[in-house]
Amino acid sequence: GLGDVVFGECAALELLAGGFAHVTWVRSYPSEDSYRRGEALVAAGLTALGPASATLAYASPEAFALDLELGRLDHLWEAASAVFLTPWIFGIYAHDHPLLALVKRLGKDFWTAGEYGRGMGPLFRYTSGFGHRL
């Protein structure tokens, strides 16, 4: 469903309300149809983020993974005062590997309010010490 995108919208707006001057909200959808429905659902939230924030949306996990692999998101991760992945379920997405490669390449901690897959062990160890659960 689209519950995760609404959860992400709430998290982005709460970060702004909590004092962060800039929020970059990146969304990855499982399909073109989900992309269209999800973006329509969060249109008001995107406007509420304001001009100081940035937003990126991907219509497929493959498109997101490609941008991760090509380093197109590195500058966002590097410039961030803090990185929150909400929600994120490690261990079940094809783009886990490219995201973890970015994490290791840039060596910057992140926090997640999401879950992680079975059999991976602790999140901290799975992410080479960079991932922390909220």
CNS distance restraints for C-alpha pairs under 8 A (distance, minus, plus):
assign (resid   2 and name CA) (resid   6 and name CA) 6.64 0.50 0.50
assign (resid   2 and name CA) (resid  34 and name CA) 7.67 0.50 0.50
assign (resid   2 and name CA) (resid  38 and name CA) 6.29 0.50 0.50
assign (resid   3 and name CA) (resid   7 and name CA) 6.13 0.50 0.50
assign (resid   4 and name CA) (resid   8 and name CA) 6.13 0.50 0.50
assign (resid   4 and name CA) (resid  87 and name CA) 6.46 0.50 0.50
assign (resid   5 and name CA) (resid   9 and name CA) 6.14 0.50 0.50
assign (resid   5 and name CA) (resid  27 and name CA) 7.32 0.50 0.50
assign (resid   5 and name CA) (resid  38 and name CA) 6.73 0.50 0.50
assign (resid   5 and name CA) (resid  42 and name CA) 7.65 0.50 0.50
assign (resid   6 and name CA) (resid  10 and name CA) 6.24 0.50 0.50
assign (resid   6 and name CA) (resid  41 and name CA) 7.96 0.50 0.50
assign (resid   6 and name CA) (resid  42 and name CA) 6.96 0.50 0.50
assign (resid   7 and name CA) (resid  11 and name CA) 6.25 0.50 0.50
assign (resid   7 and name CA) (resid  86 and name CA) 7.43 0.50 0.50
assign (resid   7 and name CA) (resid  87 and name CA) 7.21 0.50 0.50
assign (resid   8 and name CA) (resid  12 and name CA) 6.13 0.50 0.50
assign (resid   8 and name CA) (resid  25 and name CA) 7.86 0.50 0.50
assign (resid   8 and name CA) (resid  86 and name CA) 5.87 0.50 0.50
assign (resid   8 and name CA) (resid  87 and name CA) 6.67 0.50 0.50
assign (resid   9 and name CA) (resid  13 and name CA) 6.23 0.50 0.50
assign (resid   9 and name CA) (resid  42 and name CA) 6.91 0.50 0.50
assign (resid   9 and name CA) (resid  45 and name CA) 6.28 0.50 0.50
assign (resid   9 and name CA) (resid  46 and name CA) 7.93 0.50 0.50
assign (resid  10 and name CA) (resid  14 and name CA) 5.98 0.50 0.50
assign (resid  11 and name CA) (resid  15 and name CA) 6.15 0.50 0.50
assign (resid  11 and name CA) (resid  86 and name CA) 7.14 0.50 0.50
assign (resid  12 and name CA) (resid  16 and name CA) 6.52 0.50 0.50
assign (resid  12 and name CA) (resid  23 and name CA) 6.54 0.50 0.50
assign (resid  12 and name CA) (resid  24 and name CA) 7.94 0.50 0.50
assign (resid  12 and name CA) (resid  25 and name CA) 6.57 0.50 0.50
assign (resid  12 and name CA) (resid  49 and name CA) 7.72 0.50 0.50
assign (resid  13 and name CA) (resid  17 and name CA) 6.20 0.50 0.50
assign (resid  13 and name CA) (resid  45 and name CA) 7.39 0.50 0.50
assign (resid  13 and name CA) (resid  48 and name CA) 7.62 0.50 0.50
assign (resid  13 and name CA) (resid  49 and name CA) 6.65 0.50 0.50
assign (resid  14 and name CA) (resid  18 and name CA) 5.87 0.50 0.50
assign (resid  15 and name CA) (resid  19 and name CA) 6.58 0.50 0.50
assign (resid  15 and name CA) (resid  20 and name CA) 5.72 0.50 0.50
assign (resid  15 and name CA) (resid  23 and name CA) 7.26 0.50 0.50
assign (resid  16 and name CA) (resid  20 and name CA) 4.90 0.50 0.50
assign (resid  16 and name CA) (resid  21 and name CA) 6.33 0.50 0.50
assign (resid  16 and name CA) (resid  22 and name CA) 7.03 0.50 0.50
assign (resid  16 and name CA) (resid  23 and name CA) 6.79 0.50 0.50
assign (resid  16 and name CA) (resid  49 and name CA) 7.54 0.50 0.50
assign (resid  21 and name CA) (resid  52 and name CA) 7.26 0.50 0.50
assign (resid  21 and name CA) (resid  53 and name CA) 7.93 0.50 0.50
assign (resid  22 and name CA) (resid  52 and name CA) 5.69 0.50 0.50
assign (resid  22 and name CA) (resid  53 and name CA) 4.88 0.50 0.50
assign (resid  22 and name CA) (resid  54 and name CA) 7.73 0.50 0.50
assign (resid  23 and name CA) (resid  49 and name CA) 7.58 0.50 0.50
assign (resid  23 and name CA) (resid  52 and name CA) 7.78 0.50 0.50
assign (resid  23 and name CA) (resid  53 and name CA) 4.94 0.50 0.50
assign (resid  23 and name CA) (resid  54 and name CA) 6.41 0.50 0.50
assign (resid  24 and name CA) (resid  53 and name CA) 5.70 0.50 0.50
assign (resid  24 and name CA) (resid  54 and name CA) 4.55 0.50 0.50
assign (resid  24 and name CA) (resid  55 and name CA) 5.45 0.50 0.50
assign (resid  24 and name CA) (resid  56 and name CA) 7.74 0.50 0.50
assign (resid  24 and name CA) (resid  76 and name CA) 7.69 0.50 0.50
assign (resid  25 and name CA) (resid  54 and name CA) 6.38 0.50 0.50
assign (resid  25 and name CA) (resid  55 and name CA) 4.76 0.50 0.50
assign (resid  25 and name CA) (resid  56 and name CA) 6.34 0.50 0.50
assign (resid  26 and name CA) (resid  55 and name CA) 5.78 0.50 0.50
assign (resid  26 and name CA) (resid  56 and name CA) 4.69 0.50 0.50
assign (resid  26 and name CA) (resid  57 and name CA) 5.72 0.50 0.50
assign (resid  27 and name CA) (resid  56 and name CA) 6.27 0.50 0.50
assign (resid  27 and name CA) (resid  57 and name CA) 4.63 0.50 0.50
assign (resid  27 and name CA) (resid  58 and name CA) 6.16 0.50 0.50
assign (resid  28 and name CA) (resid  35 and name CA) 8.00 0.50 0.50
assign (resid  28 and name CA) (resid  57 and name CA) 5.82 0.50 0.50
assign (resid  28 and name CA) (resid  58 and name CA) 4.67 0.50 0.50
assign (resid  28 and name CA) (resid  59 and name CA) 6.34 0.50 0.50
assign (resid  28 and name CA) (resid  60 and name CA) 6.24 0.50 0.50
assign (resid  28 and name CA) (resid  61 and name CA) 5.96 0.50 0.50
assign (resid  28 and name CA) (resid  64 and name CA) 6.41 0.50 0.50
assign (resid  29 and name CA) (resid  34 and name CA) 6.05 0.50 0.50
assign (resid  29 and name CA) (resid  35 and name CA) 5.47 0.50 0.50
assign (resid  29 and name CA) (resid  57 and name CA) 7.66 0.50 0.50
assign (resid  29 and name CA) (resid  58 and name CA) 6.01 0.50 0.50
assign (resid  29 and name CA) (resid  59 and name CA) 5.14 0.50 0.50
assign (resid  29 and name CA) (resid  60 and name CA) 5.30 0.50 0.50
assign (resid  29 and name CA) (resid  61 and name CA) 6.47 0.50 0.50
assign (resid  30 and name CA) (resid  34 and name CA) 6.52 0.50 0.50
assign (resid  30 and name CA) (resid  35 and name CA) 7.56 0.50 0.50
assign (resid  30 and name CA) (resid  59 and name CA) 6.65 0.50 0.50
assign (resid  30 and name CA) (resid  60 and name CA) 5.03 0.50 0.50
assign (resid  30 and name CA) (resid  61 and name CA) 5.98 0.50 0.50
assign (resid  31 and name CA) (resid  35 and name CA) 6.14 0.50 0.50
assign (resid  31 and name CA) (resid  59 and name CA) 5.51 0.50 0.50
assign (resid  31 and name CA) (resid  60 and name CA) 5.25 0.50 0.50
assign (resid  32 and name CA) (resid  36 and name CA) 6.33 0.50 0.50
assign (resid  32 and name CA) (resid  59 and name CA) 4.96 0.50 0.50
assign (resid  32 and name CA) (resid  60 and name CA) 6.83 0.50 0.50
assign (resid  33 and name CA) (resid  37 and name CA) 6.29 0.50 0.50
assign (resid  34 and name CA) (resid  38 and name CA) 5.70 0.50 0.50
assign (resid  34 and name CA) (resid  59 and name CA) 7.54 0.50 0.50
assign (resid  35 and name CA) (resid  39 and name CA) 5.96 0.50 0.50
assign (resid  35 and name CA) (resid  57 and name CA) 7.81 0.50 0.50
assign (resid  35 and name CA) (resid  58 and name CA) 7.25 0.50 0.50
assign (resid  35 and name CA) (resid  59 and name CA) 5.13 0.50 0.50
assign (resid  36 and name CA) (resid  40 and name CA) 6.23 0.50 0.50
assign (resid  37 and name CA) (resid  41 and name CA) 6.19 0.50 0.50
assign (resid  38 and name CA) (resid  42 and name CA) 6.35 0.50 0.50
assign (resid  39 and name CA) (resid  43 and name CA) 5.93 0.50 0.50
assign (resid  42 and name CA) (resid  46 and name CA) 6.24 0.50 0.50
assign (resid  43 and name CA) (resid  47 and name CA) 6.46 0.50 0.50
assign (resid  44 and name CA) (resid  48 and name CA) 6.22 0.50 0.50
assign (resid  45 and name CA) (resid  49 and name CA) 6.38 0.50 0.50
assign (resid  46 and name CA) (resid  50 and name CA) 7.47 0.50 0.50
assign (resid  46 and name CA) (resid  55 and name CA) 7.57 0.50 0.50
assign (resid  49 and name CA) (resid  53 and name CA) 5.94 0.50 0.50
assign (resid  49 and name CA) (resid  54 and name CA) 7.96 0.50 0.50
assign (resid  58 and name CA) (resid  63 and name CA) 6.24 0.50 0.50
assign (resid  58 and name CA) (resid  64 and name CA) 5.84 0.50 0.50
assign (resid  59 and name CA) (resid  63 and name CA) 7.08 0.50 0.50
assign (resid  60 and name CA) (resid  64 and name CA) 6.58 0.50 0.50
assign (resid  61 and name CA) (resid  65 and name CA) 6.03 0.50 0.50
assign (resid  61 and name CA) (resid  93 and name CA) 7.84 0.50 0.50
assign (resid  61 and name CA) (resid  94 and name CA) 7.08 0.50 0.50
assign (resid  61 and name CA) (resid  95 and name CA) 6.48 0.50 0.50
assign (resid  62 and name CA) (resid  66 and name CA) 6.08 0.50 0.50
assign (resid  62 and name CA) (resid  94 and name CA) 7.61 0.50 0.50
assign (resid  62 and name CA) (resid  95 and name CA) 7.17 0.50 0.50
assign (resid  63 and name CA) (resid  67 and name CA) 6.43 0.50 0.50
assign (resid  64 and name CA) (resid  68 and name CA) 6.30 0.50 0.50
assign (resid  64 and name CA) (resid  95 and name CA) 7.23 0.50 0.50
assign (resid  65 and name CA) (resid  69 and name CA) 6.08 0.50 0.50
assign (resid  65 and name CA) (resid  94 and name CA) 7.59 0.50 0.50
assign (resid  65 and name CA) (resid  95 and name CA) 4.87 0.50 0.50
assign (resid  65 and name CA) (resid  98 and name CA) 5.93 0.50 0.50
assign (resid  65 and name CA) (resid  99 and name CA) 7.47 0.50 0.50
assign (resid  66 and name CA) (resid  70 and name CA) 6.11 0.50 0.50
assign (resid  67 and name CA) (resid  71 and name CA) 6.19 0.50 0.50
assign (resid  67 and name CA) (resid  72 and name CA) 5.13 0.50 0.50
assign (resid  67 and name CA) (resid  73 and name CA) 6.63 0.50 0.50
assign (resid  68 and name CA) (resid  72 and name CA) 6.03 0.50 0.50
assign (resid  68 and name CA) (resid  73 and name CA) 5.91 0.50 0.50
assign (resid  68 and name CA) (resid  74 and name CA) 7.60 0.50 0.50
assign (resid  68 and name CA) (resid  98 and name CA) 5.64 0.50 0.50
assign (resid  68 and name CA) (resid  99 and name CA) 6.28 0.50 0.50
assign (resid  68 and name CA) (resid 102 and name CA) 6.92 0.50 0.50
assign (resid  69 and name CA) (resid  98 and name CA) 5.47 0.50 0.50
assign (resid  69 and name CA) (resid  99 and name CA) 7.97 0.50 0.50
assign (resid  69 and name CA) (resid 101 and name CA) 7.95 0.50 0.50
assign (resid  69 and name CA) (resid 102 and name CA) 7.75 0.50 0.50
assign (resid  71 and name CA) (resid 102 and name CA) 7.55 0.50 0.50
assign (resid  73 and name CA) (resid  77 and name CA) 6.54 0.50 0.50
assign (resid  74 and name CA) (resid  78 and name CA) 6.07 0.50 0.50
assign (resid  74 and name CA) (resid 102 and name CA) 6.94 0.50 0.50
assign (resid  74 and name CA) (resid 106 and name CA) 7.62 0.50 0.50
assign (resid  75 and name CA) (resid  79 and name CA) 5.99 0.50 0.50
assign (resid  76 and name CA) (resid  80 and name CA) 6.16 0.50 0.50
assign (resid  77 and name CA) (resid  83 and name CA) 7.03 0.50 0.50
assign (resid  77 and name CA) (resid 108 and name CA) 7.97 0.50 0.50
assign (resid  78 and name CA) (resid 106 and name CA) 7.08 0.50 0.50
assign (resid  78 and name CA) (resid 108 and name CA) 7.64 0.50 0.50
assign (resid  82 and name CA) (resid 109 and name CA) 7.96 0.50 0.50
assign (resid  82 and name CA) (resid 110 and name CA) 6.77 0.50 0.50
assign (resid  83 and name CA) (resid 109 and name CA) 7.37 0.50 0.50
assign (resid  83 and name CA) (resid 110 and name CA) 4.81 0.50 0.50
assign (resid  83 and name CA) (resid 111 and name CA) 6.19 0.50 0.50
assign (resid  84 and name CA) (resid 110 and name CA) 5.84 0.50 0.50
assign (resid  84 and name CA) (resid 111 and name CA) 4.78 0.50 0.50
assign (resid  84 and name CA) (resid 112 and name CA) 5.42 0.50 0.50
assign (resid  84 and name CA) (resid 113 and name CA) 7.68 0.50 0.50
assign (resid  85 and name CA) (resid 110 and name CA) 7.40 0.50 0.50
assign (resid  85 and name CA) (resid 111 and name CA) 6.23 0.50 0.50
assign (resid  85 and name CA) (resid 112 and name CA) 4.61 0.50 0.50
assign (resid  85 and name CA) (resid 113 and name CA) 6.67 0.50 0.50
assign (resid  85 and name CA) (resid 114 and name CA) 7.11 0.50 0.50
assign (resid  86 and name CA) (resid 112 and name CA) 5.69 0.50 0.50
assign (resid  86 and name CA) (resid 113 and name CA) 5.24 0.50 0.50
assign (resid  86 and name CA) (resid 114 and name CA) 5.65 0.50 0.50
assign (resid  87 and name CA) (resid 112 and name CA) 6.89 0.50 0.50
assign (resid  87 and name CA) (resid 113 and name CA) 5.77 0.50 0.50
assign (resid  87 and name CA) (resid 114 and name CA) 4.27 0.50 0.50
assign (resid  87 and name CA) (resid 115 and name CA) 7.38 0.50 0.50
assign (resid  88 and name CA) (resid 112 and name CA) 6.82 0.50 0.50
assign (resid  88 and name CA) (resid 113 and name CA) 7.21 0.50 0.50
assign (resid  88 and name CA) (resid 114 and name CA) 4.45 0.50 0.50
assign (resid  88 and name CA) (resid 115 and name CA) 6.12 0.50 0.50
assign (resid  88 and name CA) (resid 116 and name CA) 7.33 0.50 0.50
assign (resid  89 and name CA) (resid  93 and name CA) 7.53 0.50 0.50
assign (resid  89 and name CA) (resid 114 and name CA) 5.66 0.50 0.50
assign (resid  89 and name CA) (resid 115 and name CA) 4.67 0.50 0.50
assign (resid  89 and name CA) (resid 116 and name CA) 4.52 0.50 0.50
assign (resid  89 and name CA) (resid 117 and name CA) 6.44 0.50 0.50
assign (resid  90 and name CA) (resid  96 and name CA) 6.48 0.50 0.50
assign (resid  90 and name CA) (resid 115 and name CA) 6.69 0.50 0.50
assign (resid  90 and name CA) (resid 116 and name CA) 4.23 0.50 0.50
assign (resid  90 and name CA) (resid 117 and name CA) 5.48 0.50 0.50
assign (resid  91 and name CA) (resid  96 and name CA) 6.69 0.50 0.50
assign (resid  91 and name CA) (resid 116 and name CA) 6.09 0.50 0.50
assign (resid  91 and name CA) (resid 117 and name CA) 4.66 0.50 0.50
assign (resid  91 and name CA) (resid 118 and name CA) 7.45 0.50 0.50
assign (resid  91 and name CA) (resid 120 and name CA) 7.04 0.50 0.50
assign (resid  92 and name CA) (resid  96 and name CA) 7.61 0.50 0.50
assign (resid  92 and name CA) (resid 117 and name CA) 6.29 0.50 0.50
assign (resid  95 and name CA) (resid  99 and name CA) 6.19 0.50 0.50
assign (resid  96 and name CA) (resid 100 and name CA) 5.98 0.50 0.50
assign (resid  97 and name CA) (resid 101 and name CA) 6.02 0.50 0.50
assign (resid  98 and name CA) (resid 102 and name CA) 6.29 0.50 0.50
assign (resid  99 and name CA) (resid 103 and name CA) 6.31 0.50 0.50
assign (resid 100 and name CA) (resid 104 and name CA) 6.15 0.50 0.50
assign (resid 100 and name CA) (resid 127 and name CA) 6.52 0.50 0.50
assign (resid 101 and name CA) (resid 105 and name CA) 5.89 0.50 0.50
assign (resid 102 and name CA) (resid 106 and name CA) 6.06 0.50 0.50
assign (resid 103 and name CA) (resid 107 and name CA) 5.68 0.50 0.50
assign (resid 103 and name CA) (resid 108 and name CA) 6.25 0.50 0.50
assign (resid 103 and name CA) (resid 109 and name CA) 7.57 0.50 0.50
assign (resid 103 and name CA) (resid 127 and name CA) 7.78 0.50 0.50
assign (resid 103 and name CA) (resid 130 and name CA) 7.13 0.50 0.50
assign (resid 104 and name CA) (resid 108 and name CA) 7.58 0.50 0.50
assign (resid 104 and name CA) (resid 127 and name CA) 7.94 0.50 0.50
assign (resid 104 and name CA) (resid 128 and name CA) 7.33 0.50 0.50
assign (resid 104 and name CA) (resid 130 and name CA) 7.79 0.50 0.50
assign (resid 107 and name CA) (resid 130 and name CA) 7.19 0.50 0.50
assign (resid 108 and name CA) (resid 130 and name CA) 6.44 0.50 0.50
assign (resid 109 and name CA) (resid 129 and name CA) 7.81 0.50 0.50
assign (resid 109 and name CA) (resid 130 and name CA) 4.32 0.50 0.50
assign (resid 109 and name CA) (resid 131 and name CA) 5.92 0.50 0.50
assign (resid 109 and name CA) (resid 132 and name CA) 7.49 0.50 0.50
assign (resid 110 and name CA) (resid 130 and name CA) 6.15 0.50 0.50
assign (resid 110 and name CA) (resid 131 and name CA) 5.20 0.50 0.50
assign (resid 110 and name CA) (resid 132 and name CA) 6.21 0.50 0.50
assign (resid 111 and name CA) (resid 131 and name CA) 5.82 0.50 0.50
assign (resid 111 and name CA) (resid 132 and name CA) 4.71 0.50 0.50
assign (resid 111 and name CA) (resid 133 and name CA) 5.57 0.50 0.50
assign (resid 111 and name CA) (resid 134 and name CA) 6.16 0.50 0.50
assign (resid 112 and name CA) (resid 131 and name CA) 7.26 0.50 0.50
assign (resid 112 and name CA) (resid 132 and name CA) 6.30 0.50 0.50
assign (resid 112 and name CA) (resid 133 and name CA) 5.03 0.50 0.50
assign (resid 112 and name CA) (resid 134 and name CA) 5.78 0.50 0.50
assign (resid 113 and name CA) (resid 133 and name CA) 6.02 0.50 0.50
assign (resid 113 and name CA) (resid 134 and name CA) 5.26 0.50 0.50
assign (resid 114 and name CA) (resid 133 and name CA) 7.72 0.50 0.50
assign (resid 116 and name CA) (resid 120 and name CA) 7.71 0.50 0.50
assign (resid 116 and name CA) (resid 123 and name CA) 7.26 0.50 0.50
assign (resid 120 and name CA) (resid 126 and name CA) 6.41 0.50 0.50
assign (resid 121 and name CA) (resid 125 and name CA) 6.96 0.50 0.50
assign (resid 121 and name CA) (resid 126 and name CA) 6.52 0.50 0.50
assign (resid 122 and name CA) (resid 126 and name CA) 6.20 0.50 0.50
assign (resid 123 and name CA) (resid 127 and name CA) 6.09 0.50 0.50
assign (resid 123 and name CA) (resid 131 and name CA) 6.10 0.50 0.50
assign (resid 123 and name CA) (resid 132 and name CA) 6.84 0.50 0.50
assign (resid 123 and name CA) (resid 133 and name CA) 7.38 0.50 0.50
assign (resid 124 and name CA) (resid 128 and name CA) 6.32 0.50 0.50
assign (resid 124 and name CA) (resid 129 and name CA) 4.63 0.50 0.50
assign (resid 124 and name CA) (resid 130 and name CA) 6.26 0.50 0.50
assign (resid 124 and name CA) (resid 131 and name CA) 5.04 0.50 0.50
assign (resid 124 and name CA) (resid 132 and name CA) 5.99 0.50 0.50
assign (resid 125 and name CA) (resid 129 and name CA) 5.45 0.50 0.50
assign (resid 127 and name CA) (resid 131 and name CA) 5.48 0.50 0.50
